[in-house]
Amino acid sequence: MRMVWAIARKDLWLFFSDRRGVVVAFVTPIAIAAFFGFLFSGGGSSERAKIPLRVVDLDGSAVSLKILDGLSGEEALAVTPQESADEAEELVRRGKTAVAVVIPEGFGDAAAHAFFGVGARPSVRFLYDPSRSAELAMVRGILTRYVMEAVSSETFTARTGRKVVDDALAGLENESSMEEADRDALRNMLEGVRGWQDRVMDGGSEQASGTSGGPGSGLTIPFDVADEAVTAREGVKYNGYAHSFGGMGVQFVLFTAIELGVGILEERRRRLWMRLRAAPVSRTVTLMGKWLGGTLIALMTMGITFAAGILFFNVRVEGSWAAFLLLILASSLLASSFGLLLAALGKTPNATRGLAIFVVLLLTMLGGGWVPAFLFPAWMQKLTLAIPTRWAVDGFDLVTWRGAGLAQAALPVAMVLAFTALFAAVALLAFRWEED
């Protein structure tokens, strides 16, 4: 162990002798993690960004005007009326708006008839930016609500609704495909609706006229929504910095591993490893010394990165501190083993560095270090369970804002250590003391 420590101490001295490299190794992950955390924590503000929406009303009916009023009052939308569908399409194409809705001419009348199954359903055009398809789904859901409210209100209370019901009753008499019992039931319902309309138009009760928000005001959503963010415990808020510091910590300890692997390749190119073979130091001891030095540097990188997150960005370990520290240790061991693997499989220092940087960026991206893995397609979420960074990043999420205990974090820790053992074993078997 004395020889192992001597080799590790030499690598630590070389690491700290490059002051600029030390600053980059410690400051860069903090800066990038702060940037990503800023983005995913709402930009430091509790106000949510609104979805930009353009609405082209080619109908101008009471129904379409009610729909526009309802959309304009939505907190999640920033609605701007637009005169022309072509102009709205061009704004979407240039990325100036996420979605544009085109309400066609005659929509109000056609929708009212379709409400009772009379005539074809009118089509509403959705022009959307394909890079923001999630916002399209949200706009469609909100629009459905206001269309139902506006159409049902006009159908049940307005004079246009009386005409729709009369047309439906007239069409019912000519409907030969419907059974007599079903036709009678539908006729009774429509006649009841017509009686309600007569009551409203003759100056019925306050509730019937819709002034108190009763049934005369149209159909409404029959429930309220109570949003509750589920975190470690009551009172704990989600902190996007916790995820970003975990992801960037993992990425940059792998970057330090690149320097370990490239350094070994450089030493082998200069035939320093051949000299070590002449010394009374075994191959295993030499590699263990390098592995220990790389692990200590990775530990310092991880420790300083998370310390900055805790001190300056309110990152908190809401779960098990033991599991948190084990994850830091396991990630550091993984990075050091990855460095040895690069040294074992790499050819020249320059070629290895370029390829290794690409691999690390890919591992971090697929592991959810840049953006949370739940944003990936379903097949990719399953596929990324086969890479170590996914387990490390998910593990840090568990023990920080999710508040997981040691038992819950045991699987991510075990998986990271399993990949560590795999990388180390391959490195030991494939390591070459001389250049080919």
C-alpha positions in Angstrom: 0.0 0.0 0.0 2.9 2.3 0.6 3.9 2.0 -3.1 0.3 2.5 -4.2 0.0 5.7 -2.1 3.4 6.9 -3.5 2.1 6.6 -7.1 -1.2 8.2 -6.2 0.6 11.1 -4.4 2.7 11.7 -7.5 -0.5 12.0 -9.6 -2.0 14.4 -7.1 1.1 16.6 -7.2 1.0 16.7 -11.0 -2.7 17.6 -10.9 -2.3 20.5 -8.4 0.8 21.8 -10.1 -1.4 22.9 -13.1 -3.2 25.8 -11.4 -5.2 26.7 -14.5 -6.3 23.1 -14.9 -7.4 22.9 -11.2 -9.5 26.0 -11.6 -11.2 24.6 -14.7 -11.8 21.2 -13.1 -13.5 22.7 -10.0 -15.2 25.9 -11.4 -16.5 24.7 -14.7 -18.9 22.0 -13.3 -20.3 24.5 -10.8 -20.9 27.1 -13.5 -22.6 24.7 -15.9 -24.7 23.1 -13.1 -25.8 26.6 -12.0 -26.9 27.4 -15.6 -28.9 24.2 -16.0 -30.4 24.5 -12.5 -31.4 28.1 -13.3 -33.3 26.9 -16.4 -35.1 24.0 -14.7 -35.9 26.0 -11.5 -38.1 28.5 -13.4 -35.4 31.0 -14.0 -35.3 32.1 -10.4 -38.9 33.3 -10.5 -42.1 31.7 -9.4 -43.9 33.0 -12.5 -44.3 30.3 -15.1 -43.6 31.0 -18.7 -46.8 31.3 -20.8 -47.4 29.4 -24.0 -47.6 31.9 -26.9 -50.8 31.3 -28.9 -52.2 33.1 -31.9 -56.0 32.7 -32.6 -57.4 33.4 -36.0 -61.2 33.8 -35.7 -62.7 33.5 -39.2 -66.2 32.9 -37.8 -66.9 35.9 -35.7 -69.9 34.2 -34.1 -71.0 34.4 -30.5 -69.5 30.9 -30.0 -66.1 31.8 -31.4 -66.0 35.1 -29.4 -66.7 33.2 -26.2 -63.9 30.8 -27.0 -61.5 33.6 -27.6 -62.5 35.3 -24.3 -62.0 32.1 -22.4 -58.6 31.4 -23.9 -57.5 35.0 -23.2 -58.3 34.5 -19.5 -56.1 31.4 -19.2 -53.1 31.9 -17.0 -51.0 29.3 -19.0 -51.6 31.1 -22.3 -50.4 34.3 -23.9 -53.1 34.8 -26.5 -52.8 37.2 -29.4 -55.7 37.5 -32.0 -54.5 37.3 -35.6 -56.3 38.4 -38.7 -55.0 36.0 -41.3 -54.3 32.3 -41.2 -51.3 32.8 -43.5 -49.8 35.4 -41.1 -50.2 33.0 -38.2 -48.6 30.1 -40.1 -45.6 32.3 -41.0 -45.2 33.3 -37.3 -45.2 29.6 -36.3 -42.7 28.8 -39.1 -40.3 31.5 -37.8 -40.6 30.3 -34.2 -42.4 33.5 -33.0 -45.3 31.5 -31.5 -45.7 27.9 -30.4 -49.2 27.2 -31.7 -51.8 29.0 -33.8 -55.5 28.0 -33.8 -57.7 28.8 -36.9 -61.4 28.8 -36.2 -63.1 28.4 -39.6 -66.0 30.4 -40.9 -69.4 29.0 -39.9 -67.8 27.1 -36.9 -70.4 28.3 -34.3 -73.4 27.1 -36.3 -71.8 23.8 -37.4 -70.6 23.0 -33.9 -74.0 23.7 -32.4 -75.6 21.3 -34.9 -72.9 18.7 -34.4 -73.6 18.9 -30.6 -76.9 17.1 -31.2 -75.5 14.9 -34.0 -77.0 17.0 -36.8 -74.5 17.5 -39.6 -70.7 17.1 -39.8 -68.3 18.3 -37.1 -66.4 21.4 -38.1 -62.6 21.2 -38.2 -60.3 23.5 -36.2 -56.8 23.9 -37.6 -53.8 23.7 -35.3 -50.6 25.1 -36.7 -47.7 24.2 -34.3 -44.0 24.3 -34.0 -42.9 20.7 -34.2 -40.1 21.4 -31.6 -42.8 22.3 -29.1 -45.3 19.5 -29.6 -45.9 19.2 -25.8 -47.4 22.7 -25.8 -49.7 21.7 -28.6 -51.2 19.0 -26.4 -51.8 21.5 -23.6 -53.5 24.0 -26.0 -55.8 21.3 -27.4 -56.9 20.4 -23.9 -57.6 23.9 -22.9 -59.4 24.7 -26.2 -61.7 21.7 -25.8 -62.9 23.0 -22.5 -63.9 26.5 -23.8 -65.4 25.0 -27.0 -67.7 22.8 -24.9 -68.7 25.7 -22.6 -69.4 28.1 -25.5 -71.2 25.6 -27.8 -73.4 24.2 -25.0 -74.2 27.7 -23.7 -75.4 28.8 -27.2 -77.2 25.6 -27.7 -79.2 25.6 -24.5 -80.0 29.3 -24.1 -79.7 31.3 -27.3 -82.1 31.7 -30.2 -79.5 30.0 -32.5 -79.8 27.0 -30.1 -83.6 26.9 -30.7 -83.1 26.6 -34.4 -80.5 23.8 -33.9 -83.0 21.8 -31.7 -85.8 22.3 -34.3 -83.4 21.1 -37.0 -82.5 18.1 -34.9 -86.1 17.2 -34.2 -86.9 17.5 -37.9 -84.0 15.3 -38.9 -85.0 12.7 -36.2 -88.3 12.1 -38.0 -86.4 11.1 -41.1 -83.9 8.9 -39.3 -84.7 5.3 -40.4 -81.6 3.6 -38.9 -82.6 4.3 -35.3 -84.9 2.0 -33.3 -88.2 3.5 -32.3 -87.5 3.4 -28.5 -84.2 5.3 -29.0 -85.9 7.8 -31.3 -88.6 8.4 -28.7 -86.0 8.9 -25.9 -84.0 11.3 -28.0 -87.1 13.2 -29.1 -88.1 13.6 -25.4 -84.7 15.0 -24.6 -84.7 17.5 -27.4 -88.2 18.7 -26.6 -87.1 19.2 -23.0 -84.2 21.3 -24.2 -86.6 23.3 -26.3 -88.8 23.9 -23.3 -85.8 25.1 -21.4 -84.9 27.5 -24.2 -88.5 28.9 -24.2 -88.2 29.5 -20.5 -84.9 31.4 -20.9 -86.1 33.5 -23.9 -89.4 34.4 -22.0 -87.4 35.8 -19.1 -87.2 32.8 -16.8 -85.5 32.5 -13.5 -82.1 34.0 -12.7 -80.5 30.6 -12.7 -82.0 29.7 -16.1 -80.7 33.0 -17.7 -77.2 32.0 -16.8 -76.5 35.1 -14.7 -75.6 33.0 -11.6 -73.5 30.5 -13.5 -76.2 27.8 -13.4 -77.0 25.3 -16.2 -78.1 28.1 -18.5 -74.5 29.2 -18.8 -73.6 26.0 -20.6 -71.8 22.8 -19.7 -68.8 23.2 -17.5 -66.0 20.9 -16.2 -67.6 19.0 -13.3 -64.5 19.1 -11.0 -61.7 21.3 -9.7 -58.0 20.4 -9.8 -55.7 20.6 -6.7 -52.1 20.4 -7.6 -49.7 18.9 -5.0 -46.0 18.6 -5.7 -44.8 15.4 -4.0 -41.3 15.7 -2.7 -39.3 14.3 0.3 -41.8 15.7 2.8 -44.4 18.4 3.3 -42.9 21.8 2.9 -39.9 20.7 0.8 -40.0 22.3 -2.7 -38.4 20.8 -5.8 -35.0 22.3 -6.5 -33.8 22.0 -10.1 -30.3 22.8 -9.0 -30.2 19.4 -7.1 -30.6 17.5 -10.4 -28.2 19.7 -12.4 -25.4 19.5 -9.8 -25.7 15.7 -9.7 -25.6 15.5 -13.5 -22.7 17.9 -13.9 -20.8 16.3 -11.1 -21.0 13.0 -12.8 -20.0 14.5 -16.2 -16.9 16.3 -14.9 -15.5 13.4 -12.8 -15.6 11.5 -16.1 -13.7 14.4 -17.7 -11.0 14.1 -15.0 -10.9 10.4 -15.8 -10.0 11.3 -19.4 -7.0 13.1 -18.2 -6.0 10.1 -16.1 -6.3 7.8 -19.1 -4.5 10.1 -21.6 -1.8 10.7 -19.0 -1.1 7.0 -18.8 -1.0 6.8 -22.6 1.4 9.7 -22.7 3.7 8.1 -20.1 3.6 4.8 -22.1 4.5 6.7 -25.2 7.5 8.1 -23.4 8.4 4.5 -22.3 8.0 5.4 -18.6 6.0 2.3 -18.0 8.9 0.2 -19.3 11.1 1.7 -16.6 8.4 0.9 -14.0 8.6 -2.7 -14.9 12.3 -2.7 -14.0 11.5 -1.4 -10.6 10.4 -3.8 -7.7 6.7 -2.8 -8.3 4.2 -5.2 -9.6 1.8 -4.4 -12.5 -1.2 -4.5 -10.2 0.3 -2.2 -7.6 1.2 0.4 -10.3 -2.3 0.3 -11.7 -3.8 0.5 -8.3 -1.7 3.6 -7.5 -3.1 5.3 -10.7 -6.6 4.2 -9.8 -6.3 5.6 -6.3 -4.9 8.9 -7.5 -7.8 9.2 -10.1 -10.3 8.4 -7.4 -9.0 11.0 -5.0 -9.1 13.7 -7.7 -12.7 12.7 -8.7 -13.7 12.8 -5.0 -12.4 16.3 -4.7 -14.2 17.4 -7.9 -17.5 15.8 -6.7 -17.2 17.2 -3.2 -16.4 20.8 -4.3 -19.2 20.7 -6.8 -21.9 19.6 -4.4 -20.5 21.9 -1.6 -21.0 24.8 -3.9 -24.6 23.6 -4.7 -25.3 23.3 -0.9 -23.8 26.6 0.0 -25.0 28.9 -2.8 -27.9 27.2 -4.5 -29.9 25.6 -1.6 -29.3 22.0 -2.7 -30.3 19.8 0.2 -29.8 16.2 1.0 -33.4 15.4 2.1 -32.7 11.6 2.2 -29.9 9.5 3.6 -26.5 11.2 4.0 -24.9 7.8 4.1 -26.4 7.0 0.7 -25.4 10.4 -0.7 -21.7 9.9 0.4 -21.7 6.3 -1.0 -23.0 7.6 -4.3 -20.2 10.2 -4.4 -17.6 7.5 -3.6 -19.1 5.1 -6.1 -19.2 7.7 -8.9 -15.5 8.6 -8.2 -14.5 5.0 -8.3 -16.4 4.6 -11.5 -14.6 7.6 -13.1 -11.2 6.3 -12.1 -12.0 2.9 -13.5 -13.2 4.6 -16.7 -9.8 6.3 -17.0 -7.9 3.0 -16.7 -10.2 1.6 -19.3 -9.4 4.4 -21.7 -5.6 3.8 -21.1 -6.1 0.1 -21.7 -8.1 0.4 -25.0 -6.7 3.7 -26.3 -4.1 4.0 -29.0 -2.6 7.5 -29.1 -3.2 10.3 -26.5 -4.7 12.7 -29.0 -7.0 10.2 -30.6 -8.1 8.8 -27.3 -8.9 12.3 -25.8 -11.1 13.3 -28.8 -13.1 10.0 -28.7 -13.3 10.0 -24.9 -14.8 13.5 -24.8 -17.5 12.4 -27.2 -18.2 9.2 -25.2 -18.5 11.2 -21.9 -20.8 13.8 -23.4 -23.0 11.0 -24.8 -23.0 9.1 -21.5 -24.0 12.3 -19.6 -26.8 13.2 -22.1 -28.3 9.6 -22.1 -27.9 9.4 -18.4 -30.2 12.4 -17.8 -27.4 14.7 -16.7 -28.4 17.5 -19.0 -32.2 17.1 -19.0 -34.2 14.7 -16.8 -34.5 11.2 -18.3 -38.4 11.3 -18.1 -38.3 13.7 -21.1 -36.8 10.9 -23.3 -39.0 8.6 -25.4 -40.1 5.5 -23.6 -37.8 3.1 -25.5 -34.8 5.4 -24.7 -35.7 5.5 -21.0 -35.4 1.7 -20.9 -32.3 1.6 -23.0 -30.4 4.1 -20.8 -30.7 1.7 -17.8 -27.8 -0.1 -19.4 -25.3 2.8 -18.8 -23.8 3.7 -15.5 -24.5 7.5 -15.6 -28.2 6.9 -15.6 -28.0 5.1 -12.3 -25.7 7.7 -10.8 -27.8 10.7 -11.8 -31.1 9.0 -10.7 -29.4 8.0 -7.4 -28.5 11.6 -6.6 -32.1 12.7 -7.4 -33.3 10.0 -4.9 -31.2 11.1 -2.0 -31.5 14.9 -2.5 -35.0 16.3 -3.3 -36.8 12.9 -3.3 -35.7 12.1 0.2 -34.9 8.4 -0.3 -33.3 6.3 2.4 -30.3 4.1 2.3 -32.4 1.0 1.3 -34.0 2.8 -1.7 -30.6 4.1 -2.9 -28.9 0.7 -2.5 -29.7 -0.3 -6.1 -28.2 2.8 -7.8 -25.1 2.5 -5.6 -24.8 -1.2 -6.4 -25.2 -0.7 -10.1 -22.6 2.1 -10.2 -20.2 -0.2 -8.3 -21.0 -3.1 -10.7 -20.0 -0.9 -13.7 -16.9 0.1 -11.8 -15.8 -3.5 -11.3 -16.5 -4.2 -15.0 -14.4 -1.3 -16.2 -11.6 -2.2 -13.8 -11.6 -5.9 -14.8 -11.5 -5.1 -18.5 -8.7 -2.5 -17.9 -6.5 -5.0 -16.0 -7.0 -7.7 -18.6 -6.4 -5.4 -21.7 -3.7 -3.1 -20.4 -0.5 -3.0 -22.5 2.8 -1.9 -21.0 4.3 -1.1 -24.4 3.0 0.6 -27.5 2.2 -1.7 -30.4 
